[in-house]
Amino acid sequence: MLNSYLSSTVKQFKYYKSLGDKTIEQLSFEDLQNEFAADSNSIAIIVKHLVGNMLSRWTNFLTEDGEKEWRQRDEEFVDSFSSKVELLEAWHKGWACLFEAITSLKPSDLERTIYIRHQGHSVTEAINRQMMHYAYHVGQMVFIGKLIKGEHWESLSIPKGQSKTYNKSKFQHQKSRKHFTDDL
């Protein structure tokens, strides 16, 4: 059961990363920097914040507080990327840190206590906390991407008006137990 949780966690994080990857891929650097209103976040700023959070939370995950002294959270909300390549390098660096930490975990680690700002969490609670945080922000990225691209947006899920066709193709197969991302 615990191995299943860890395996599912990795797949789920990969899924959210893929949604971010596919969003970034569809947009120009200028699009990524687009802020729709004062005090709103561009995709570039969301990426910078996610990367800062990932590096802080997942570096020495089991042995150090998840809010590192070297993290400059307020600076994460100022776009300082000079190119899409730089943004992507940071994006991949944050996810690599996460995946290195997650894939090194053993089922016996899940009930260990880790700290974020001195607040204790089981490893399971910390993973769930971060997954929901990242899903929230990746969802924002996708939404902003859809606003920018409008009718030129390439859907990342079942396109509008295609549910019946999608379901028909799914129900043509035998029932099986697998992660929903296995067919993506």
Disulfide bonds with the S-S distance in Angstrom:
none
